[in-house]
């Protein structure tokens, strides 16, 4: 191998406030918070990467892979 795009691993955590299912408006859903971040990374951050350039004749443009989500308490 003579070229490599590089690698970044990140652990990102969100927290919420648990409430009874009958009153979700009183809580904060951590899954919804994380889904907004994932959505932004998948759209807006891809646009930022494209604008930043960084194209390589062998490797192409910079990429992002959202590879794993784990949830629970």
Buried (B, 14 or more C-beta within 10 A) or exposed (E): EEEEEEEEEEEEEBEBEEEEEEEEEEEEBBEEEBEEEEEEBEEEEBEEBEEEEEEEEEEEEBEEEEEEEEEEE
